[in-house]
């Protein structure tokens, strides 16, 4: 049926979709399904793509394998919303149906210009005519493709902009994930890359019209930092240019870089006119998330001027698992987060619209002598500390967040399916904002200066706090997202 290295047309998908109604019905019964996160009906979801707001509607595209939970072949799925509470599942919109993307419609982005949305993505090709291909320096094609839309639903013909032959000669076959930034009348495209010596970097291309592109420059760290940089995003935030990227192959260092692949942010001062830049030392790269399941985020600026980030609540090549695979689905997107700069670092806060999902409020006061406890499974909690020398906060049965001697530790106990502990160093613990879904946690620390995102599989609700600490906790029940289908 769904073959990984054959073209897939829209008609193929529609036929297979009709044949899998019983699978969707069974998956919908899974108690591990999330309530306030976007996820696939069945199959696999990964990178958010093409994020934008156009004429008041937010468009959220994503990497999608519709009928199997292992990510065999990539399409672009599509959700829309006007308020981040009610969504429409628009179904897949981009298929691997051409000679230059037949092995996957890989990640990309959207750029709104006037009355048109321009999309740029990587078309994946693998060659199978020789046994000695390593698919790093040989046997792979990474094509940069452009399509346009006047409404976000209907797309122009695919336009092949660049192939592997158009990238610098010292690059491997791994160049992907285009994202656009505008400066005056000029457009610049950043792409993640791996050179032939397995050093990660960013390639930059220039255009005057979004159609014709030429190589412009490269951004490299002061010292090697991983073998591949995926999903680059170059943007200005509160007057400071920032680069988000996902370096692969960074070695663990103490409590840092504990995941198989990383997601980082770093300050940049790029002079587009003189083609020069300053980038911080590797020690100043910020980990965007301290949890187990966060990768490939993408940001966009909405019509209110907010810089919003959505990430993949998952990660490639991890040695831990998701039992949802047994029910025919895997992964989700994070809740949307608004970004700002504080002390030269990105802070992440849940977008304001998340407050509309609250139903009911419980306010608890805790002190050195008194403790509180709740059995909620699905909740938002806001904790503000007047004093905290140490504490243990139980988030779900058997799952804790503890603070002691300046170290904040998330421990999934027996409920991580291979996930264990992750930590962040803090000068002090001032506040927490926690979103607990059926099988996920998103924890925002000290106003979003640190974040932990993870899947977790404790089925029993428990929320309690203990330790040498005092303060208040507000607890909210949360209503699920409203998700419909286009008629």
ABEGO torsion letter per residue (X at the ends): XBBAABBBBAAAAAAAAAAAAAAAAAAAABAABBAABBBBABEBBBBBBGBBBBGGBBBBBBBBBAABAAGABBBBBBBBBAAGABBBBAEBABBBABAAAAAEBBBBBBBBBEABBBBBBBBBBBBAABAABAGAABGBBBBBBBBBBAAGABBBBBBBABBAAABBAABBABBBGBBBBBBEABBBBBBBBBBAAGBBBBBBBBBAAGABBBBABBBBBABBBEABBBGBBBBBBGGBBBBBBBBBGBBBBEABGABABBBBBBBBBBBAAAGBBBBBBAAABBBABABABBBGBBBBBBAAGBBBBBBBBBBBGBABBBAAAAAGBBEBBBBBBBBBBBGGBBBBBBBAAAAAABBEBBBBBBBAABBBBBABABBBBBBBBABBABBBBBABBGBBBBBBGGBBBBBAEAAAGGBBBBBBBBABBABBBBBBBAABBBBBBGGGABBBBBBBABABBBBBBBEBBBEBBBBBBBBBBBBBBBX
